[in-house]
Amino acid sequence: MNALNKLVAIALPALLLAGCEFGPKEQEQVGYRGTALVLISDPDSKAKVGEIPAPPYELTAEMISGDKSGTAYENVQVLGDVSVDEFNYLMQAMTTWVSPDGSDIPDAGCTYCHNPENMASDEKYTKVVARKMLQMTRKVNAEWVPHFAGQENAGVTCWTCHRGKPVPTYNWSTAVPDPGTLTGNKRGGNTPAQTVAYASLAYDPFTDYLAGKDNIRVGGKAFPTKASNASIQSTEKTYGLMMHMSQGLGVNCSFCHNSNNFAKWEDSRPQRVGAWYGIRMVRDINNNYITALGDIWPVNGKGPYGNRRGPHGDPLKVNCTTCHQGVNKPLGGYKMLKDYPALKGSYDAAPAAAPVVAAAPVAAPAAMPAETAAAASLQKPAA
């Protein structure tokens, strides 16, 4: 073996062990010394945010206080409480967010949802879907505030997921385990997949955790106990979901967890509380808005709009990556919602309380960092 071959033989394993990701990394200590609470991030992740479209035009206070769209237009079922001017302002923005004029999308522009001969009619399925998604967006912004850590205007708009496309780039549908083959039935595992950051874990952790009602109850014990009797299968599925969340947000495990004890809530970072609410928010979206539309979603390959269902017939749904797209705050933390007050919810509605969930307040230990102690006032699960 010549010198060059020896050099390659030595350098190649080092590159593979480095994660095959070149470029500088940033690290930040976010906990006590010696607890390995260090965040590792890629400074280039900001480039993933892309350009955020500006509002169509300035929305003044006078425009917001004008005549209501529900009385001026026919068949306005969701935004009837906003003014005509604000309604038109939001419709123009939604066109840019979902089906921009001049794109190669069939019926791009207003006609993607509307019949130009009768804008009030509902014969296009896309209009029915858009109405349901507006209801969903308003609910997320009004009722799932704990996921956003209570930050004002830190909610979502259509752009957060769609980014100028009719179907968000990042979606999922149910994946049925491979049938028995010569090598045996792998039962949904041992097939490195993008859904779980190419780990050889259960490649569909979403059906049970982000659409079903399964709770994550893997406590990190070496052996099953009365407190934690999770099966190997549920443990692998849990880790698959965690790998997805890590990849989807562009963070490592210690973004939420204290590596001294992954299961212990009292020593976790406040971000873990937001993630707990986020899982339940995604379930709400998938079950009560996307799947609830039922047969409205076209069958694969039928019609001009392309696929809206997975190979097993269920609709394409959302997960953490759908909004976050590789950064821990969608759009790099840019608060688009401030420019679109109509998406915050009904103006005359009472302030929405946090969703009622089965959780109890957890008292903060005396030695807890200040930011974690502040988060302890939020409801947290026992495990």
C-alpha positions as CSV (number, residue, x, y, z in Angstrom):
1,M,0.0,0.0,0.0
2,N,1.5,3.3,-1.1
3,A,1.5,6.4,1.1
4,L,-1.5,8.0,-0.6
5,N,-3.6,4.9,-0.1
6,K,-2.6,4.8,3.6
7,L,-3.6,8.4,4.0
8,V,-7.0,7.7,2.5
9,A,-7.4,4.6,4.7
10,I,-6.7,6.7,7.8
11,A,-8.7,9.8,6.9
12,L,-11.9,8.2,5.5
13,P,-13.0,6.6,8.8
14,A,-12.4,9.9,10.6
15,L,-14.6,11.7,8.1
16,L,-17.3,9.1,8.5
17,L,-17.2,9.3,12.3
18,A,-17.4,13.1,12.0
19,G,-21.0,12.7,10.7
20,C,-20.2,13.6,7.1
21,E,-21.1,17.2,7.8
22,F,-18.4,19.7,7.0
23,G,-18.0,23.3,8.2
24,P,-17.7,24.9,11.6
25,K,-20.1,24.2,14.5
26,E,-21.1,26.4,17.4
27,Q,-21.6,25.2,21.0
28,E,-23.2,26.8,23.9
29,Q,-23.3,25.7,27.6
30,V,-26.9,25.8,28.7
31,G,-26.7,24.0,32.1
32,Y,-24.5,23.3,35.1
33,R,-20.9,22.4,34.6
34,G,-20.3,18.7,34.2
35,T,-23.8,17.9,33.1
36,A,-23.1,17.8,29.3
37,L,-25.8,20.3,28.8
38,V,-24.2,21.7,25.6
39,L,-26.0,22.7,22.4
40,I,-24.2,22.1,19.2
41,S,-25.6,24.0,16.2
42,D,-24.6,24.8,12.6
43,P,-24.2,28.5,12.0
44,D,-25.3,27.9,8.4
45,S,-28.8,26.8,9.6
46,K,-30.0,30.4,9.2
47,A,-29.7,29.9,5.5
48,K,-32.5,27.2,5.7
49,V,-35.0,29.9,6.6
50,G,-35.0,31.5,3.2
51,E,-36.7,34.7,2.2
52,I,-39.9,35.6,4.0
53,P,-42.5,37.3,1.9
54,A,-43.4,40.8,2.9
55,P,-47.1,41.7,3.6
56,P,-49.1,42.6,0.4
57,Y,-49.3,46.2,1.6
58,E,-49.7,48.2,4.8
59,L,-52.7,47.2,6.9
60,T,-53.9,50.3,8.7
61,A,-56.2,50.5,11.8
62,E,-58.9,52.1,9.6
63,M,-58.8,49.1,7.3
64,I,-59.2,46.7,10.2
65,S,-62.2,48.5,11.6
66,G,-64.3,48.6,8.4
67,D,-67.3,46.6,7.3
68,K,-67.2,42.9,8.0
69,S,-66.5,40.5,5.2
70,G,-69.3,38.2,6.5
71,T,-71.9,40.7,5.6
72,A,-70.3,42.0,2.4
73,Y,-69.5,38.6,0.8
74,E,-71.4,35.3,0.4
75,N,-70.4,32.1,2.1
76,V,-67.6,33.4,4.3
77,Q,-67.6,30.8,7.0
78,V,-64.4,31.4,8.9
79,L,-63.2,35.0,8.4
80,G,-66.6,36.7,8.6
81,D,-65.5,38.6,11.7
82,V,-62.7,40.5,9.9
83,S,-63.2,43.6,7.8
84,V,-63.5,43.5,4.0
85,D,-60.1,45.2,3.6
86,E,-58.4,42.8,6.0
87,F,-60.1,39.8,4.3
88,N,-58.8,40.9,0.9
89,Y,-55.3,41.6,2.4
90,L,-55.2,38.0,3.8
91,M,-56.5,36.4,0.6
92,Q,-53.7,38.1,-1.3
93,A,-51.1,36.9,1.1
94,M,-52.4,33.4,1.1
95,T,-52.0,33.3,-2.7
96,T,-48.3,34.1,-2.3
97,W,-48.0,31.5,0.5
98,V,-49.7,28.6,-1.2
99,S,-50.2,29.1,-4.9
100,P,-48.2,32.2,-6.2
101,D,-49.1,33.8,-9.5
102,G,-46.7,32.9,-12.3
103,S,-45.8,29.5,-10.8
104,D,-46.3,26.2,-12.6
105,I,-49.0,25.2,-10.1
106,P,-52.2,24.3,-11.9
107,D,-54.7,27.2,-11.5
108,A,-52.1,29.2,-9.7
109,G,-53.4,32.4,-8.0
110,C,-56.9,33.0,-6.8
111,T,-58.3,30.3,-9.1
112,Y,-56.4,27.6,-7.2
113,C,-59.3,27.7,-4.7
114,H,-61.9,29.8,-6.3
115,N,-64.2,29.5,-9.3
116,P,-63.7,33.0,-11.0
117,E,-67.3,32.9,-12.2
118,N,-68.6,32.5,-8.7
119,M,-66.1,33.2,-5.9
120,A,-68.6,32.0,-3.2
121,S,-69.0,28.5,-4.6
122,D,-67.3,25.5,-3.0
123,E,-66.9,23.1,-6.0
124,K,-63.1,23.2,-5.8
125,Y,-61.9,20.9,-3.0
126,T,-59.0,23.2,-2.4
127,K,-61.3,25.9,-1.1
128,V,-62.9,23.5,1.4
129,V,-59.4,22.4,2.6
130,A,-58.3,26.1,2.8
131,R,-61.3,26.9,5.0
132,K,-60.4,24.0,7.3
133,M,-56.8,25.1,7.4
134,L,-57.8,28.6,8.4
135,Q,-59.8,27.2,11.3
136,M,-56.7,25.1,12.3
137,T,-54.3,28.1,12.0
138,R,-56.5,30.3,14.2
139,K,-56.9,27.5,16.8
140,V,-53.1,26.9,16.9
141,N,-52.5,30.6,17.4
142,A,-55.2,31.0,20.0
143,E,-55.1,27.8,22.0
144,W,-51.7,26.2,21.7
145,V,-49.7,29.2,23.1
146,P,-47.8,27.0,25.6
147,H,-46.0,25.4,22.6
148,F,-44.7,28.9,21.7
149,A,-43.6,29.6,25.3
150,G,-46.1,32.4,25.5
151,Q,-44.2,34.6,23.1
152,E,-46.4,37.3,21.5
153,N,-46.9,36.9,17.7
154,A,-44.9,33.7,17.7
155,G,-47.7,31.7,16.1
156,V,-48.0,30.4,12.6
157,T,-49.2,31.4,9.2
158,C,-49.8,29.4,6.0
159,W,-46.3,30.3,5.0
160,T,-44.8,28.6,8.0
161,C,-45.6,25.2,6.5
162,H,-46.2,25.8,2.8
163,R,-43.4,28.1,1.8
164,G,-45.0,28.9,-1.6
165,K,-46.2,25.3,-2.4
166,P,-49.7,23.8,-2.3
167,V,-48.4,20.8,-0.3
168,P,-45.8,21.4,2.4
169,T,-42.5,19.8,1.5
170,Y,-42.3,18.0,4.8
171,N,-45.2,15.6,5.4
172,W,-45.8,12.0,6.3
173,S,-48.3,9.2,5.9
174,T,-48.7,5.8,7.5
175,A,-45.9,3.3,6.7
176,V,-46.9,-0.3,7.0
177,P,-44.0,-2.7,7.9
178,D,-42.5,-4.6,5.1
179,P,-44.1,-8.0,4.4
180,G,-42.1,-11.2,5.1
181,T,-39.2,-11.6,2.7
182,L,-36.3,-14.0,2.3
183,T,-34.5,-12.1,5.0
184,G,-37.6,-12.0,7.3
185,N,-40.1,-9.4,8.3
186,K,-38.2,-6.5,9.7
187,R,-41.4,-5.2,11.4
188,G,-40.8,-1.6,10.5
189,G,-37.2,-1.4,11.7
190,N,-33.7,-2.1,10.6
191,T,-34.2,0.1,7.5
192,P,-32.4,3.4,8.0
193,A,-34.9,6.0,6.9
194,Q,-35.0,9.8,6.6
195,T,-38.0,9.9,9.0
196,V,-35.8,8.9,11.9
197,A,-32.6,10.7,10.8
198,Y,-31.4,7.5,9.1
199,A,-31.2,5.6,12.3
200,S,-32.0,1.9,12.2
201,L,-35.1,2.4,14.3
202,A,-38.8,2.0,13.7
203,Y,-39.3,4.2,10.6
204,D,-42.9,5.2,11.4
205,P,-43.0,6.7,14.9
206,F,-45.6,9.1,13.7
207,T,-48.8,7.0,13.3
208,D,-48.9,6.1,17.0
209,Y,-47.4,9.3,18.6
210,L,-48.5,12.1,16.2
211,A,-51.8,10.8,15.1
212,G,-52.6,8.1,17.7
213,K,-53.0,8.5,21.4
214,D,-49.9,6.5,22.6
215,N,-48.0,8.2,25.3
216,I,-44.2,8.2,25.6
217,R,-43.4,6.3,28.7
218,V,-39.9,5.1,28.2
219,G,-38.1,6.2,31.3
220,G,-34.5,5.2,30.5
221,K,-34.3,2.4,33.1
222,A,-31.8,-0.4,32.5
223,F,-34.4,-3.0,33.3
224,P,-38.3,-2.9,33.4
225,T,-39.7,-1.8,36.7
226,K,-43.1,-1.0,38.0
227,A,-42.5,2.6,37.1
228,S,-41.3,1.8,33.6
229,N,-42.3,-1.4,31.8
230,A,-42.0,-0.2,28.2
231,S,-41.3,-2.8,25.6
232,I,-38.3,-2.9,23.4
233,Q,-40.6,-2.0,20.5
234,S,-42.0,1.1,22.1
235,T,-38.6,2.1,23.3
236,E,-37.2,1.9,19.7
237,K,-40.3,3.8,18.4
238,T,-39.8,6.5,21.1
239,Y,-36.1,6.9,20.1
240,G,-37.2,7.1,16.5
241,L,-39.5,10.0,17.3
242,M,-36.8,11.7,19.3
243,M,-34.4,11.4,16.4
244,H,-37.0,12.9,14.1
245,M,-37.4,15.8,16.5
246,S,-33.7,16.4,16.8
247,Q,-33.3,16.4,13.0
248,G,-36.4,18.5,12.4
249,L,-35.3,21.2,14.8
250,G,-31.6,21.0,14.1
251,V,-30.7,20.4,17.7
252,N,-29.1,17.7,19.9
253,C,-30.8,15.9,22.7
254,S,-29.8,18.4,25.4
255,F,-31.9,21.1,23.8
256,C,-34.7,19.6,25.9
257,H,-33.1,17.0,28.2
258,N,-30.5,16.9,30.9
259,S,-28.1,14.2,29.9
260,N,-27.6,13.2,33.6
261,N,-31.2,11.9,33.6
262,F,-33.2,12.1,30.4
263,A,-36.5,11.1,32.1
264,K,-36.4,13.6,35.0
265,W,-38.6,16.6,34.3
266,E,-37.3,18.8,37.2
267,D,-33.8,18.9,35.7
268,S,-35.0,19.3,32.1
269,R,-34.8,22.6,30.2
270,P,-38.0,24.6,29.6
271,Q,-38.0,23.6,25.9
272,R,-39.1,20.1,27.0
273,V,-42.4,21.6,28.2
274,G,-42.9,23.3,24.8
275,A,-42.1,20.0,23.0
276,W,-44.7,18.1,25.2
277,Y,-47.3,20.6,24.1
278,G,-46.1,20.4,20.5
279,I,-46.7,16.7,20.3
280,R,-50.3,17.2,21.4
281,M,-50.7,20.2,19.1
282,V,-49.6,18.1,16.1
283,R,-52.1,15.3,17.1
284,D,-54.8,17.9,17.2
285,I,-53.9,19.2,13.7
286,N,-53.6,15.7,12.2
287,N,-56.8,14.2,13.7
288,N,-59.2,17.1,14.0
289,Y,-58.3,19.0,10.8
290,I,-56.4,17.0,8.2
291,T,-57.8,13.5,8.7
292,A,-61.2,15.0,9.6
293,L,-61.6,16.1,6.0
294,G,-62.0,12.5,5.0
295,D,-62.9,11.8,1.4
296,I,-62.4,15.4,0.4
297,W,-58.7,14.5,-0.2
298,P,-58.3,13.3,-3.8
299,V,-57.1,9.8,-4.5
300,N,-53.5,9.5,-5.6
301,G,-52.8,10.6,-9.1
302,K,-56.4,11.8,-9.8
303,G,-57.1,15.4,-10.9
304,P,-54.8,18.3,-11.6
305,Y,-53.6,18.8,-8.1
306,G,-51.5,15.6,-7.7
307,N,-51.2,13.3,-4.7
308,R,-52.7,14.3,-1.4
309,R,-52.7,10.8,0.2
310,G,-50.0,8.2,1.1
311,P,-49.7,4.8,-0.4
312,H,-52.2,3.3,2.1
313,G,-54.9,5.9,1.5
314,D,-54.5,8.2,4.5
315,P,-53.9,11.9,3.9
316,L,-50.5,13.5,4.1
317,K,-50.1,14.9,7.6
318,V,-47.7,17.1,9.6
319,N,-44.8,16.5,11.9
320,C,-42.2,18.7,13.6
321,T,-40.2,19.2,10.4
322,T,-43.3,20.6,8.6
323,C,-43.0,23.9,10.5
324,H,-39.5,23.9,11.8
325,Q,-37.6,22.7,8.7
326,G,-34.3,22.2,10.4
327,V,-34.3,25.2,12.8
328,N,-35.4,25.2,16.4
329,K,-37.7,28.3,15.8
330,P,-39.7,28.2,12.6
331,L,-38.5,30.9,10.1
332,G,-35.6,31.5,12.4
333,G,-37.9,33.1,15.0
334,Y,-39.3,35.7,12.7
335,K,-42.8,36.6,13.9
336,M,-45.0,36.8,10.8
337,L,-48.2,36.7,12.8
338,K,-47.8,40.4,13.8
339,D,-48.7,41.4,10.2
340,Y,-51.7,39.1,10.0
341,P,-54.0,39.7,13.0
342,A,-56.9,37.9,11.4
343,L,-55.0,34.6,12.0
344,K,-54.9,35.1,15.7
345,G,-58.5,34.2,16.2
346,S,-61.9,35.9,16.4
347,Y,-61.7,39.5,17.6
348,D,-64.7,39.2,19.8
349,A,-63.8,35.9,21.3
350,A,-62.7,35.7,24.9
351,P,-58.9,35.0,25.5
352,A,-58.4,31.3,24.9
353,A,-57.1,29.2,27.7
354,A,-54.4,26.6,27.3
355,P,-55.8,23.2,26.1
356,V,-57.0,21.0,28.9
357,V,-54.6,18.1,29.2
358,A,-54.0,15.4,31.8
359,A,-51.1,17.0,33.6
360,A,-50.2,18.4,37.0
361,P,-48.0,21.3,38.0
362,V,-44.5,20.2,39.0
363,A,-42.8,22.1,41.8
364,A,-39.3,23.5,40.9
365,P,-36.5,22.2,43.1
366,A,-34.5,24.8,45.0
367,A,-31.4,24.4,42.8
368,M,-33.3,24.7,39.5
369,P,-32.0,27.4,37.1
370,A,-34.1,30.5,36.9
371,E,-35.3,29.8,33.3
372,T,-36.4,26.3,34.2
373,A,-38.1,27.5,37.4
374,A,-40.1,30.0,35.3
375,A,-41.3,27.1,33.0
376,A,-42.3,25.0,36.0
377,S,-45.5,27.1,36.3
378,L,-46.7,25.5,33.1
379,Q,-48.5,22.2,33.3
380,K,-46.2,19.2,32.8
381,P,-46.8,15.5,32.5
382,A,-45.6,13.2,35.2
383,A,-43.6,11.1,32.8
